[in-house]
Amino acid sequence: MTWLEQVKWNDDGLVPVIAQEIETKQVLTLAWMNRESLALTLETGHAVYWSRSRQRLWHKGETSGHQQQVKSIRIDCDHDAVLLEVEQLGGIACHTGRHHCFYLRLENNEWVSADPVLKDPKEIYS
């Protein structure tokens, strides 16, 4: 059985992927991969995800330049979740211009922004 066959893909042929900054251990984002994107990630050394909204491969940083250089690929004990330990190039992982995607924090039953925008998304995606 190959390493790709050992992944427990969901009914859509996808597996959830956490991208974590290798130095700080900050969780940057949660995304999805299919077999092709996981294989390309290993081959290229850069994170390649499956965009569920666009129904196509998404090379992280293809438009923003904020690539994720993969340092390690791990799988959990159930083989149904992947962890990428990455170096976040450019310091921005979120399409909102923040360092990571988990910037909303629950306070007094409301989601509030807990982290600043580092760069206006209009400047990133122009």
C-alpha positions in Angstrom: 0.0 0.0 0.0 1.4 3.4 -1.0 1.6 6.4 1.4 -1.2 8.1 -0.5 -3.4 5.0 -0.2 -2.9 5.1 3.6 -4.7 8.4 3.9 -8.3 8.1 4.8 -10.0 10.3 2.2 -13.5 11.5 2.8 -16.4 10.7 0.5 -15.4 13.7 -1.7 -11.8 12.4 -2.0 -10.5 15.1 0.4 -8.6 15.2 3.7 -8.4 18.2 6.0 -5.0 19.8 6.3 -3.7 22.1 9.1 -0.8 24.4 8.1 1.4 25.2 11.1 4.3 27.6 11.2 7.3 25.4 12.1 9.2 28.0 14.2 6.3 29.5 16.3 3.9 26.5 16.1 1.1 29.1 15.2 -1.7 27.4 13.4 -2.0 29.3 10.1 -5.0 27.8 8.4 -7.2 24.8 7.8 -7.5 23.7 4.2 -8.3 20.6 2.1 -6.2 18.4 -0.1 -7.0 15.7 -2.7 -4.5 13.0 -3.8 -3.1 15.2 -6.5 -2.5 18.2 -4.3 -0.9 16.2 -1.6 1.4 14.5 -4.1 2.3 17.9 -5.7 3.0 19.3 -2.2 5.5 16.6 -1.6 7.0 17.0 -5.1 7.3 20.8 -5.1 8.0 21.5 -1.4 5.3 24.1 -1.5 1.7 23.8 -0.2 -0.9 22.9 -2.8 -4.5 22.7 -1.7 -7.8 21.8 -3.2 -10.1 24.8 -3.4 -13.6 23.5 -2.7 -15.2 26.8 -3.8 -13.3 27.0 -7.1 -13.1 23.2 -7.6 -9.5 23.3 -8.6 -6.0 23.0 -7.3 -4.8 26.0 -5.4 -1.1 26.6 -5.1 -0.9 28.6 -1.9 0.5 32.1 -2.8 -0.1 31.8 -6.6 -1.7 35.3 -6.6 -0.5 36.8 -3.4 3.1 35.5 -3.4 2.6 34.3 0.2 3.7 30.7 -0.4 4.1 28.0 2.3 7.4 26.2 2.1 6.8 22.8 3.5 9.3 21.5 6.0 7.4 18.4 7.2 4.3 16.4 6.3 2.6 14.5 9.0 -0.6 12.5 9.4 -2.6 11.8 12.5 -3.1 8.4 14.2 -6.4 7.8 12.4 -4.8 8.8 9.0 -7.7 11.2 8.4 -6.0 14.6 8.9 -2.7 16.0 7.6 -0.4 18.5 9.3 2.0 20.6 7.2 4.8 22.2 9.1 5.6 25.2 7.0 7.7 28.4 6.7 5.1 31.1 5.8 6.8 33.3 3.1 5.9 36.9 3.3 4.4 36.5 6.8 0.8 36.5 5.6 -1.2 33.3 5.4 -4.8 34.6 5.4 -6.6 36.2 2.4 -7.7 39.0 4.8 -4.1 40.2 5.0 -3.5 38.7 8.5 -0.7 36.4 9.6 -3.1 33.5 10.1 -6.7 32.6 9.5 -7.8 32.1 13.1 -8.0 35.8 14.0 -11.5 35.8 15.3 -11.9 35.1 19.1 -15.1 34.6 21.0 -15.6 37.2 23.6 -18.9 37.8 25.4 -20.8 35.7 22.9 -19.4 37.7 19.9 -16.7 37.0 17.4 -14.1 39.9 17.6 -11.0 40.4 15.6 -8.0 39.6 17.8 -5.2 40.2 15.3 -4.3 43.1 13.0 -4.4 43.2 9.2 -0.8 43.3 8.1 -1.5 44.3 4.5 -4.7 45.4 2.8 -6.1 42.6 0.7 -6.7 45.1 -2.1 -2.9 45.6 -2.3 -2.3 41.9 -2.2 -4.8 40.8 -4.8 -4.7 43.7 -7.3 
